[in-house]
Amino acid sequence: MTTEYTGSGDPKRVMELLWGTGERRKRGPRPRLTIEEIAAAAVRMADAEGLPALTMRRLAEELGVTAMSLYTYVPGKAELVDVMFDAALGEALGEPEGAGWRDRLEAVARRNRALYLDHQWMLQVATARPPMGPNLVAKYDQELRAVEGTGLSDVEMDLVVTLIADYVHGAARAAVEASAVRHRSGLTDEQWWSTYAPLLEQVLDAERYPTAARVGQAAGAEYAAPSDPDHAFEFGLARLLDGIAALIGGQGNAAGERNGERTR
């Protein structure tokens, strides 16, 4: 799988493109294209054909301009990836719904998973150095507010949001890969499993691997497949929120212990 990296383009030009502060927007004749139109076209192309199929030349053709003309707007694919990634993040904006932090954080997780499933190319973009655009900043701010007032420190709030983001990223990748293998093989999971399960039974020594045999049989009967990404996502998200609840509950206990120490 080809991987693109955000934050690898020219920093000054990327920030100008993301925040609309470039000289092109300040003077001279009105440009034929806007950065928003370019980003939207790039997202549509990546959605339809995948990120490797997206080139500056093909994007120029889609927009009805020459490649040379497109380069006057966006200097290269590295900058384009930053712009289109931030544009896609705009679809996940909105205050998380819910009366409590757990409902709000669950809403954040589900919204992010839906974003990845709608724009699967985003899973091919490494964001260790994220595009510091307006949508990313707004999304980060909204997600942090899901756990505002819980007693977590600022750093813990950041870590909780990051924990949810990392979990959803991995879960979404598993779901996309499962869908892709079904499409590529032309077989449903049930069809594939019905072929392999009898063959596995012929070679698997249940006495040598008793736990794997017992649990594998139960899981196979439950999913009619080696795994179920949707089931795994729901189970994992609930356990993750349970762990965060324990962390938040521990904050109150720790505060009480500190107050008790001071009154002794």
C-alpha angles and dihedrals in degrees: 000000000000114000126206122196126221116217093037098106131082104302097214095048093044092053091047091052095045097046100031096240098127123126090243088071095048105054145004129047119333109271119243092231134037125218088242091057092048092049092047092051091048091050091050092050093048090047091052102039109012132256097282089060091057111097131159090245094052092045090052090053090050090052094045096242135107121267089242089055092050091054089061087064101037119020096212149330093282091062091040092057091054092050096046093044092054090045091054091050088063088075090065095054121117135094110284110250123233141091094244138037093257094056091045094049091047089052089052091052094048093046092051092048091051089050092054093046091050093046105030093172088072088074087064092059118088111212104186083126099036126206103261095218132144095260094050091050093046092047092049091049093050094047092050090054088061087075099030113131096020095114094255118136119246091257091049090050089054091047093050092051089047091049091054092045093051093047093049091047092056094043092049091049090053091051093048093048091050090051092046094052091050090052094045096046097039089225130113117230089253092054092048093047094047088059099044101037095069091045091051091050089058094058104028113101103210092191092056094044103027098156095046091047094050098043094039091053091050093047093046091052091048098047103024082223138063089268144351114225093195093050091045092050093052093046094046095046092052092050091046091053089047089056093049089049089056090050093050091045089051090057090064092047091048091049090050091050091050091050090048091053090053094052095051 
